[in-house]
Amino acid sequence: MSYVNYEAMSDTELRQYFISHREDKVALEAYLDRLSKYPRKVIATVDDPEFDAKIQAAIIQQLQAKKSEGETQS
């Protein structure tokens, strides 16, 4: 078995590697560890009366960010 340097992989590369090598438990741990280091932003709580509107606004914001990211790369 060869050594795999998970630290040298980008987030996307590590995710793709794990998807292709689901039996590699160390890859899963590396991926989950990396994900846990990113801050999570709370958009709304379940009992928030504007829950739906806030979720929809967050989705639109992410879609627009992806779209402008794609335009920048073109």
N, C-alpha and C positions, 0 to 999 in steps of 0.2 A: 504494500500500500504506500502511495506517495504522500508527501507532506503537502497540505494545502494551506496557503497563507491567506486566511480570511481577512486579516487586517489590511492587506494590500488591495482588497477588492472594494469597489464603490458599493454603495447601498444597492443599486440596481444589479450589479454583477453578483453580489452575495445572494440577493433574492433569487435571481435566475439560477445560480448554482444550486441553491437549496431545492428549488422546484425540480431541477434535473436529477438531484441526488437525495431524494427524500429519506433514504436509509441512513444518511450521514447525520447522526444526532449532534455532533459537535458543530456542524454547520447551522443546525436549527438553534442551538444555544447561542452561537455567535450572532445570528440574525436577530434573535429576541433581545439579546443584550444591547445590540446597537439601537434597536427600536426604542428600548426603555430609556435611552439617554436623551431622546428628543422630548422637549416639553409638549405637554398636551394642553390645548386651549379649550376651556369650557365655554361652549356657545350658549347653552341654555339648560336649565334644570327641567325635570319632567313636569313639575307642578307650575312652571312658568306659563302664564296665560298667553304669551306671545311665542310659545314654543315653535309652532309650525312656521311662522313668519321668520323667526331667527334662523331656523334650519335651512329654509329655502334661500334666505339671503346668503348664508355661508356657502351653500352649494353654488350659487350664482357667482360668488366672489372667487371660488376655486376654479370654476370653469373659465372665467375671464382671465385669471392668472395663467392658466394653462394655455389659453388661446394666445395671449400676448407673449408668452414664453416661446410658443411655436413660431410666432411671427418674427421674433427676435432672432431665432436660429435660422430662419429662411434667408 
